[in-house]
Amino acid sequence: TLAALFSSAAAAAAASADIKVELTDRQSCDVELLCNGGFSPLTGFMNEAEYNSVVEDMKLPSGLIFGLPVVMDTGDANVKVGSKLLLTYQGTDMAVMTVESLFTPDKPKECLNCYGTASIEHPGVRMVAMERGSTYVGGPLQGLGVPTRDFPCATPKEVRETLPDGADVVAFQCRNPVHRAHYELFTRALDAPNVGEDAVVLVHPTCGPTQEEDIPGSVRHKTYVVLQDETKDTPSGKRTRWAFLPYSMHMAGPREAIHHMMIRKNFGCTHFIIGRDMAGSKSSVTGDDFYGAFEAQDLAKARADELGVQAVPSLNLVCDPDGNYITADEAKEKGIEVMKLSGTKFRKMLRAGEEIPEWFAFKSVVDVLRAEWK
């Protein structure tokens, strides 16, 4: 059952607030997903018991599996238990929060358990240590409004209404433009042995704040729109749905894979594609990976039945000299030479105005990136 927290008496709810709080980009995504049911069964930011339970056991006190804490922080001494906070974001009143729990989190423990490290070389740890205040506040929300974002973000209820009844729905998560290999990967996931034959793919990019070097949201959104348009009449295109998720990545590897599966279940998905090193990150100092290539896949497979969402491991695809995608194993077995183009080289060619090979990227996507991203 989806939590739906939007209030029919928004003006009265807003007027009842004692303290106004301007949300960060990340917090605004959390508030939107709490209010629209994306974080169901949560009906507000976690209280101390919920937070401790998720940090410790990756479960809510009810025993329901939950990947990462969803918390609000404050540094304001005026915030007390019973306070009503008006949560605003860039001119939109998003919600009223009634404070029922004020607590000091054990941040090193949170980081070790959720991110597998307490090193600030990890972007998630850096966020917990340096962006969040020393006090967390928990309590229920009343939803008021939704901000206008670069991406139009449909609610779980709206997305469910676009999905076929009774068919498997395979979710694909991404945060970058979709190139050929990604497209082949998510359309071929429909042929996975654990996916039913009438299944559809839901391409569900996250569009919250990203890493500094990432492509801006408005540009990414345009690349998805043109790709949707270019592929809509193809056999694969007819089995693909698109929606956008107001979510900010933690780069928490295995724990985040669980978190994504749980969110996508609320959006009506039955399966979730998990790639190598899903939501992984590297040390900002040494460049070493924080997680093993298959850690996220292994945890997702182990907890799939409990979650009620099946993991679909992504194929490792490569392109042969004729422009066809095959698995890396097949290429190795048959001694086929594969074509390669690194992300760095691609960006260089894009900026230099060089021709981008069609086997690597869709022309419509390349045109948008050339025109909009400098």
C-alpha positions in Angstrom: 0.0 0.0 0.0 1.3 3.4 -0.9 1.6 6.2 1.6 0.0 9.3 0.3 0.7 12.3 2.5 -0.6 15.3 0.5 -3.0 17.4 2.6 -6.3 18.7 1.2 -6.0 21.7 3.5 -2.5 22.9 2.5 -3.0 26.5 3.4 -4.1 25.7 7.0 -1.3 23.2 7.4 1.3 25.7 6.3 -0.1 28.4 8.6 0.2 26.0 11.6 4.0 25.8 11.2 6.3 27.5 13.8 9.6 27.4 12.0 10.4 27.7 8.3 13.2 25.4 6.9 14.7 25.8 3.4 15.6 22.4 2.1 18.7 21.4 0.2 18.4 19.8 -3.2 18.9 16.4 -1.6 16.4 17.0 1.1 13.8 18.2 -1.4 14.0 14.8 -3.2 13.5 13.0 0.1 10.5 15.1 0.9 8.9 14.5 -2.5 9.4 10.7 -2.3 8.0 10.6 1.2 4.9 12.6 0.2 4.2 10.7 -3.0 4.7 7.2 -1.6 8.0 6.5 -3.2 9.4 5.7 0.2 6.4 3.7 1.4 5.7 2.6 4.1 7.4 5.6 5.6 5.1 8.5 6.4 7.8 10.9 7.5 11.5 11.2 8.3 12.8 8.4 10.4 12.6 8.6 14.2 15.5 7.3 16.4 14.1 3.8 16.6 13.6 3.5 12.9 17.0 5.0 12.1 18.8 2.7 14.5 17.0 -0.3 13.1 17.8 0.5 9.5 21.5 1.3 10.3 21.9 -1.8 12.3 19.8 -4.4 10.4 18.7 -2.9 7.1 15.2 -3.3 8.3 12.4 -1.1 9.8 11.2 -2.0 13.3 8.3 -3.8 11.7 10.8 -6.2 10.1 10.4 -4.8 6.6 13.6 -4.6 4.6 14.8 -1.0 4.0 18.1 0.0 2.4 19.3 3.3 3.8 18.1 5.8 6.5 15.8 8.6 5.3 16.6 11.4 7.7 16.3 15.1 8.2 18.9 17.1 10.1 19.0 20.4 11.9 21.4 22.8 13.6 18.6 25.0 14.9 18.4 25.1 18.7 14.8 26.3 18.4 13.6 23.0 17.0 12.0 21.0 19.8 9.8 17.9 20.0 6.3 19.1 19.0 7.7 21.9 16.7 6.0 22.2 13.3 8.4 22.8 10.5 7.4 24.3 7.2 9.7 22.7 4.6 10.2 24.9 1.6 12.3 24.6 -1.5 13.1 27.3 -4.0 9.7 29.1 -3.4 7.6 26.0 -3.1 6.0 25.0 0.3 6.6 21.2 0.1 5.5 19.9 3.5 4.8 20.5 7.2 6.7 18.2 9.5 5.7 17.6 13.1 8.8 16.8 15.1 8.4 13.7 17.3 12.0 12.7 17.7 15.3 14.7 18.1 18.4 12.6 18.4 22.2 12.6 17.9 23.1 10.0 15.4 26.2 7.8 15.6 27.5 9.0 12.3 30.7 6.8 12.1 28.5 3.7 12.7 25.9 4.9 10.1 28.7 5.3 7.6 30.4 2.0 8.3 27.1 0.0 8.2 25.5 1.8 5.2 28.5 2.7 3.1 30.9 0.0 4.3 33.5 2.7 5.1 33.9 5.8 7.3 36.4 7.4 5.0 35.6 10.9 3.8 37.1 9.9 0.5 33.6 8.3 -0.1 31.0 10.9 -1.4 28.2 9.5 0.8 30.3 9.6 3.9 31.4 13.1 3.0 27.7 14.1 2.8 26.8 12.6 6.2 29.9 14.1 7.9 30.0 17.5 6.3 26.6 18.4 4.9 24.3 17.1 7.6 23.9 18.8 11.0 24.7 17.0 14.2 21.1 16.5 15.2 18.5 14.4 13.3 14.8 15.1 13.5 12.2 12.5 12.9 8.4 12.9 12.5 5.4 12.6 10.1 4.9 14.9 7.1 1.8 16.5 5.6 2.5 17.1 1.9 1.7 20.5 0.4 3.3 21.0 -3.0 5.8 19.7 -5.5 8.6 21.9 -7.0 9.1 22.3 -10.8 12.2 20.3 -11.7 14.2 19.9 -14.9 12.5 16.5 -15.1 8.8 16.0 -14.8 8.6 13.4 -12.0 5.5 11.2 -12.0 4.3 9.8 -8.7 4.2 6.0 -8.0 0.4 6.0 -8.5 0.8 7.8 -11.9 3.6 5.4 -13.0 1.6 2.3 -12.0 -1.3 3.6 -14.2 0.9 3.5 -17.3 2.0 -0.1 -16.7 0.3 -3.2 -18.1 -1.8 -5.2 -15.6 -0.4 -8.6 -14.6 2.9 -8.3 -16.6 6.4 -8.2 -15.2 7.9 -4.7 -15.1 11.7 -4.6 -15.2 13.2 -1.3 -13.9 16.4 0.2 -15.2 18.1 2.8 -13.1 20.6 5.3 -14.6 21.9 8.8 -14.0 23.6 9.5 -17.4 22.4 9.8 -21.0 21.5 6.4 -22.5 23.9 5.1 -25.1 23.7 2.0 -27.4 25.1 -0.4 -24.9 22.7 0.7 -22.1 19.8 0.4 -24.5 20.8 -3.1 -25.6 21.2 -4.0 -22.0 17.8 -3.0 -20.8 15.9 -4.2 -23.8 17.6 -7.6 -23.6 16.8 -7.9 -19.9 13.2 -8.7 -21.1 14.7 -12.1 -22.3 16.2 -12.9 -18.9 15.1 -16.4 -17.7 13.3 -15.0 -14.6 11.2 -12.5 -16.6 7.8 -13.2 -18.0 7.1 -13.0 -21.8 4.7 -10.0 -21.8 7.1 -7.9 -19.6 8.0 -4.2 -20.2 11.0 -2.2 -19.1 10.6 1.0 -17.0 13.6 3.2 -17.7 13.6 5.3 -14.5 16.6 7.7 -14.4 17.3 9.5 -11.1 17.3 13.3 -11.5 18.4 14.6 -8.1 21.7 16.4 -7.5 24.6 14.4 -9.1 28.4 14.5 -9.0 29.9 17.8 -10.1 31.3 16.5 -13.3 28.0 15.0 -14.4 25.9 16.4 -17.3 23.3 19.0 -16.0 19.8 17.7 -15.4 18.0 19.8 -18.1 20.4 18.4 -20.7 20.0 14.8 -19.5 16.3 15.2 -19.6 16.4 16.4 -23.2 18.6 13.3 -24.2 15.9 11.0 -22.7 13.1 12.8 -24.5 14.7 12.6 -28.0 15.7 8.9 -27.4 12.2 8.1 -26.4 11.0 9.7 -29.6 13.6 8.1 -31.8 12.8 4.5 -30.6 9.1 4.7 -29.8 8.0 2.8 -32.9 10.6 0.0 -32.8 9.7 -3.4 -31.3 11.9 -2.6 -28.3 10.5 0.9 -28.0 6.9 -0.4 -27.8 7.9 -2.5 -24.7 9.7 0.4 -23.0 8.1 2.9 -20.5 9.9 6.0 -19.2 9.5 8.0 -16.0 11.9 10.1 -13.8 12.7 9.8 -10.2 13.5 12.7 -7.8 16.2 10.9 -6.0 19.7 11.9 -4.9 22.4 9.1 -5.2 24.3 8.1 -2.1 26.8 5.9 -4.1 26.3 3.3 -1.3 26.8 0.2 -3.5 25.1 -2.9 -2.1 22.8 -1.1 0.4 21.8 1.4 -2.3 20.8 -1.5 -4.7 18.4 -2.7 -2.0 17.1 0.9 -1.6 16.5 1.3 -5.3 14.7 -2.1 -5.6 12.4 -1.1 -2.7 11.6 2.3 -4.3 10.9 0.7 -7.7 8.6 -1.8 -6.0 6.5 1.2 -4.9 6.4 2.3 -8.5 5.0 -1.0 -9.6 8.1 -2.9 -10.7 8.6 -6.6 -10.2 12.3 -6.8 -11.4 15.3 -4.6 -11.2 18.4 -4.6 -13.4 21.6 -4.6 -11.5 24.8 -3.9 -13.3 28.4 -4.4 -12.3 29.4 -2.2 -9.4 25.8 -0.7 -9.1 25.9 2.7 -7.3 29.6 2.1 -6.7 32.1 4.8 -6.0 35.9 5.3 -5.9 38.1 7.0 -3.4 38.6 10.6 -4.3 42.2 10.3 -3.3 43.5 6.9 -4.6 40.8 6.1 -7.2 40.3 2.6 -5.6 36.8 1.1 -5.7 34.9 0.9 -2.4 32.9 -2.2 -3.5 33.6 -5.4 -5.4 32.1 -5.6 -8.9 29.4 -8.1 -7.9 28.7 -7.1 -4.3 25.5 -5.3 -5.1 24.3 -8.1 -7.4 25.0 -10.7 -4.7 23.2 -8.8 -2.0 20.2 -8.1 -4.3 19.9 -11.8 -5.3 20.2 -12.9 -1.7 17.4 -10.6 -0.5 15.2 -10.6 -3.6 12.4 -12.9 -2.3 12.2 -11.0 1.0 12.0 -7.7 -0.9 9.5 -9.0 -3.4 11.6 -7.7 -6.3 13.7 -10.0 -8.4 17.3 -9.0 -9.5 18.1 -9.2 -13.1 22.0 -9.2 -13.5 22.9 -7.0 -16.4 24.7 -8.6 -19.3 28.3 -7.6 -20.0 27.8 -6.4 -23.6 30.5 -5.5 -26.2 30.2 -4.4 -29.8 31.6 -6.5 -32.7 33.2 -5.0 -35.9 29.8 -5.1 -37.6 28.1 -3.0 -35.0 26.2 -5.8 -33.3 26.2 -6.2 -29.5 27.2 -9.6 -28.1 28.2 -10.8 -24.6 31.9 -10.4 -23.7 32.0 -14.1 -23.1 30.8 -14.9 -26.6 33.4 -12.5 -28.1 36.1 -14.1 -26.0 35.0 -17.6 -27.0 34.9 -16.8 -30.7 38.0 -14.6 -30.7 36.0 -11.6 -32.0 37.8 -8.3 -31.9 35.6 -5.8 -30.1 35.2 -2.0 -30.6 36.0 0.3 -27.7 35.4 3.9 -26.9 36.0 5.3 -23.4 33.8 7.9 -21.8 36.7 10.3 -21.7 37.5 9.8 -25.4 33.8 10.2 -26.2 33.6 13.5 -24.4 36.8 14.7 -26.2 35.3 13.8 -29.6 32.0 15.4 -28.7 33.7 18.7 -27.8 36.0 18.6 -30.9 32.9 18.2 -33.1 34.2 14.8 -34.4 31.9 12.2 -35.8 30.6 9.8 -33.0 30.2 6.3 -34.3 26.5 5.1 -34.4 27.4 1.8 -32.7 28.4 3.8 -29.6 25.7 6.4 -29.3 22.3 7.4 -30.7 22.6 10.3 -33.2 19.6 12.2 -31.5 21.3 12.0 -28.1 24.7 13.1 -29.6 23.0 16.1 -31.2 21.5 17.3 -27.9 24.8 16.9 -26.0 26.6 18.8 -28.7 24.1 21.7 -28.7 23.5 21.9 -25.0 26.5 20.7 -23.1 29.7 22.6 -23.3 
